[in-house]
């Protein structure tokens, strides 16, 4: 398979009260089945790029691995849609914990998880990073500038991870979770510390995205869109600063505002 992110296709377009023949650019959709130690683990619907990063980030966020040394090898067969992962250890053959639905609370607080595995792998952030309002706006501007395929197709989620200064990596995918997993996988493979980094995201901050951020281990997540109530409750419990509606020169801070530096602000 050619790893094309987009394709052009003839379409019939209605405009100005008439039909015209033209072409449109649309995104690719690719099923990738992950095999771990010869056993089927999961199938991900994704964009067909950065697949190795996606696999590493996904199995790490699911708690299958903690460090990259636990991976013996990864073979990507994109012609058939398989990723063959060989680990240096065995995993529990009972995968029910990865998909079993659960709602739970912790210590009387608002923390609630839909799946048992989320309760195990989502971590309270230990980040002590603080950022300025200028950094918030600049990082979102950079994400917007880098999101070139989205501008062509409108069909991708975009995400980046940054330290607010020199480090910046951007990924795109049809799946919002996949974009974050690709960033996580990149950092794991390149031994990049994650704790004092920021996630920048194009979509809304749902509870699922907030939990994914907690699994990755960042302390700040920025979005151009809105959060949900459960996401904000989780952010409070997990020590994550959630910032939304970053547009032009304004934004809203929904949790742990102490990580946004307000010094020297009028």
C-alpha positions in Angstrom: 0.0 0.0 0.0 1.2 3.5 -0.7 1.0 5.6 2.4 -1.0 8.4 0.8 -2.6 10.7 3.3 -5.0 12.2 0.7 -6.6 11.3 -2.6 -8.3 13.4 -5.3 -11.6 12.2 -6.7 -14.0 13.5 -9.3 -17.2 14.8 -7.7 -20.4 16.6 -8.7 -20.6 20.0 -6.9 -23.7 22.1 -6.5 -22.9 25.9 -6.4 -24.6 29.1 -7.5 -27.8 27.1 -8.3 -26.1 24.7 -10.7 -24.1 21.5 -10.8 -20.4 21.4 -12.0 -17.9 18.6 -12.5 -14.8 19.1 -10.4 -12.5 17.2 -8.0 -12.2 17.1 -4.3 -9.3 16.2 -1.9 -10.2 13.7 0.8 -8.3 11.8 3.5 -7.3 8.2 3.6 -8.7 5.7 6.0 -6.7 2.6 6.9 -7.4 -0.3 9.2 -4.3 -1.5 11.1 -4.4 -4.7 13.1 -1.9 -4.9 15.9 -0.6 -8.4 16.7 1.4 -8.8 19.9 3.5 -11.9 20.4 1.5 -13.5 17.6 -1.9 -12.8 19.1 -4.4 -10.2 17.8 -4.6 -7.3 20.2 -6.6 -4.5 18.5 -7.5 -3.0 15.2 -7.1 0.8 14.8 -8.8 2.8 12.0 -6.1 5.4 11.2 -4.3 7.5 8.7 -1.6 5.5 7.0 1.5 7.5 8.2 3.8 7.3 11.2 2.4 3.8 11.9 5.4 2.7 14.0 4.9 5.7 16.3 1.1 5.0 16.5 1.7 1.4 17.5 4.3 2.3 20.2 2.1 5.1 21.6 -1.0 3.0 21.6 0.4 -0.1 23.4 2.1 2.2 25.9 -1.1 4.2 26.6 -2.8 0.8 27.1 -0.2 -0.2 29.7 1.2 -3.1 27.6 4.7 -1.6 27.8 6.3 0.9 30.1 9.5 1.5 28.3 10.8 0.9 24.7 13.2 -1.8 25.9 10.2 -4.1 26.3 9.8 -4.0 22.5 11.9 -6.6 20.8 10.8 -5.7 17.3 8.0 -4.1 15.3 7.3 -5.1 11.7 4.8 -3.1 9.8 3.1 -4.8 6.9 1.1 -1.9 5.4 0.2 -3.9 2.3 -2.0 -6.2 4.4 -2.7 -3.8 7.3 -0.8 -5.5 10.1 1.7 -4.5 12.7 3.5 -7.4 14.2 4.9 -6.5 17.7 7.2 -8.9 19.5 7.8 -8.1 23.1 10.5 -9.2 25.5 7.8 -10.3 27.9 4.5 -12.1 27.9 1.2 -10.1 28.3 -1.9 -11.2 30.1 -3.9 -13.3 27.5 -7.1 -12.0 29.0 -7.6 -8.6 27.4 -10.9 -7.9 29.1 -9.4 -5.2 31.2 -8.7 -3.1 28.1 -12.3 -2.9 27.1 -14.4 -3.6 30.2 -16.7 -0.7 30.9 -16.5 0.9 34.4 -17.6 4.0 36.2 -15.7 4.6 39.4 -14.8 7.3 41.8 -11.6 7.9 43.7 -11.4 9.1 47.3 -14.8 10.8 47.1 -13.6 13.0 44.2 -15.1 13.3 40.7 -12.7 11.0 38.9 -14.7 8.6 36.7 -13.5 6.2 34.1 -15.4 4.3 31.5 -12.9 1.4 31.2 -11.0 -0.5 33.8 -7.7 0.0 32.0 -8.0 3.8 32.1 -8.2 3.7 35.9 -4.9 1.8 35.9 -2.9 3.7 33.3 -4.1 7.3 33.7 -1.6 9.1 35.9 -1.9 12.2 38.2 0.4 14.7 36.5 3.7 15.4 38.2 4.5 18.3 35.9 5.8 21.6 37.3 5.9 23.4 34.0 4.3 26.8 33.8 3.7 28.7 30.6 2.8 32.3 29.7 -0.3 33.5 27.8 2.0 34.4 24.9 3.2 30.8 24.7 -0.4 29.5 24.8 -1.4 31.6 21.8 1.9 31.0 19.9 1.7 27.2 20.3 -1.9 27.2 19.0 -0.9 29.5 16.1 1.9 27.1 15.2 -0.4 24.1 15.2 -2.8 26.0 12.9 0.0 26.8 10.5 1.3 23.2 10.4 -2.2 21.7 9.8 -1.8 21.9 6.0 -3.7 18.7 5.1 -6.6 19.7 7.3 -6.9 22.9 5.4 -7.1 20.9 2.1 -9.5 18.3 3.3 -11.2 19.3 6.6 -10.9 15.6 7.6 -8.1 15.3 10.1 -7.4 15.9 13.7 -4.2 17.7 14.5 -2.0 17.6 17.6 1.4 18.6 18.7 3.7 18.3 21.7 6.0 21.1 22.7 8.0 22.6 25.6 6.8 26.0 24.6 10.2 27.0 23.3 12.4 24.9 21.1 10.9 21.4 21.0 7.8 20.9 18.8 6.4 17.8 17.0 3.2 17.7 15.0 1.1 14.8 13.9 -2.2 14.3 12.0 -4.7 11.5 11.9 -8.4 10.8 11.1 -8.6 9.6 14.7 -8.1 12.1 17.5 -6.7 9.5 19.8 -4.3 8.3 17.1 -2.8 11.7 16.7 -1.9 11.8 20.4 -0.6 8.2 20.3 1.7 9.1 17.4 3.2 11.9 19.5 3.5 9.6 22.5 5.2 6.9 20.4 7.6 9.5 18.9 8.7 10.6 22.4 9.1 7.0 23.6 11.2 6.0 20.7 13.4 9.0 20.9 13.8 9.0 24.7 12.2 12.4 25.0 11.0 13.3 28.6 7.3 14.0 28.5 6.4 15.3 32.0 7.2 19.0 31.3 5.6 19.2 27.9 2.4 20.6 26.6 -0.2 18.9 24.3 -1.8 21.1 21.7 -5.0 19.8 20.2 -7.3 20.9 17.4 -10.5 19.3 18.7 -12.6 19.6 21.8 -11.2 18.3 25.2 -13.5 15.4 25.9 -13.0 13.0 28.8 -11.3 10.5 26.5 -8.8 13.1 25.3 -8.1 14.2 28.9 -7.5 10.6 29.9 -5.2 10.1 27.0 -3.2 13.2 28.1 -3.0 11.7 31.6 -1.8 8.4 30.2 0.9 10.3 28.2 1.9 12.2 31.4 1.7 15.8 30.4 0.4 18.5 32.7 -1.1 21.0 30.3 -3.4 20.5 27.3 -4.4 23.3 24.9 -7.3 23.3 22.5 -8.9 25.7 20.1 -12.3 24.1 21.0 -14.4 23.5 24.2 -14.0 21.0 27.0 -16.7 18.8 28.5 -17.8 18.8 32.1 -16.4 15.3 32.8 -13.1 16.3 31.2 -12.8 19.3 33.5 -13.6 17.2 36.6 -10.9 14.7 35.5 -8.4 17.5 34.8 -8.9 18.8 38.4 -8.4 15.4 39.9 -5.4 14.5 37.6 -3.6 17.9 38.1 -3.9 18.8 34.4 -4.3 22.4 33.2 -7.0 22.4 30.5 -7.1 25.5 28.3 -9.8 25.9 25.6 -11.2 28.3 23.0 -7.7 29.5 22.1 -8.6 31.9 19.3 -6.9 35.1 18.2 -5.6 36.6 21.5 -8.0 35.0 24.0 -8.5 31.7 25.8 -10.2 30.1 28.7 -8.5 28.3 31.6 -10.7 25.6 33.0 -8.5 23.9 35.6 -5.3 24.4 37.5 -4.8 28.0 36.4 -1.6 28.1 38.5 0.3 26.6 35.6 -0.5 29.7 33.4 1.8 32.5 34.5 -0.1 35.6 35.2 2.8 37.7 36.4 3.1 41.2 34.8 -0.4 41.0 33.4 -2.5 44.1 33.7 
